[in-house]
Amino acid sequence: MDNTTQVPVRPRATDITGAVNYVGMSRATLYAEMKAGRLNHVKIGGATRFEYDELDRWFNEVAQPAA
């Protein structure tokens, strides 16, 4: 019997659907932010991917505390 504990690992990047779900904003908003150069992304083949660290950075930059 193997007594090792498996630790869940978050993937490094996600697609647009995963990014939308992760940050809770619309696909159109994310594409607009990409086009404006404020949200970095990578292309792998023809697929657009977002690194979670970049999504966190971007979200923290645009988020404003509630009054």
N, C-alpha and C positions, 0 to 999 in steps of 0.2 A: 504494500500500500504506500502511495506517495503522499507525504505529509507537507508538501510545499503549498504555500498559499498563492493563489493567482491574484494579481493586482490588476484591476481594469486599466487599460491604457487608452487614452483619448487619441484618436487619429490626429495626424499633424494638420490635415487640411480637409475641407469639405467643398461640395459643389454649391451652386446658387440656392438650391432648395434647402440644404442644410444650413447655409448662412442666414437665409430668411428666418428659419425656425430658431436659430441660435440667438440672433440679435432682436428678433421680434419686429422687424421692419419689412416693408414691402420690397418685392423684387425690383420695382421701378426705382425706389430710393437707392438701393444698392447699386444698380446700374448707373444711375445719375452720379453717385459718389465716385464710382470707378472712372467714368468719363471725365469728371472734373479733376481727377488725379488725387483725390483725398482718401481713397480706399485702394490699397495695393492688392493686386491679385497676380496669379501666375497662370500661364497657359501650358497645358500638358497635352500635346497633340492639338486637338481642336477644343478641348475641354477647359473651362475656366474653373480655377480652384482658389479658395480663400484659406489662408492659414489662420487657425484659431487665435494665435497671438496677435495677428494683424487685426482681426475682427474685434478683439478686446481693446487694442490700442485705439482704433477708430471710434468704437462705441464710447469709450471713456473721454475721448476728445470732444465728441458732439453732444454727449449727455449733459444736461443742466439739472442741478438739484431742484427739486420741487419747492415752491415758495411756501 
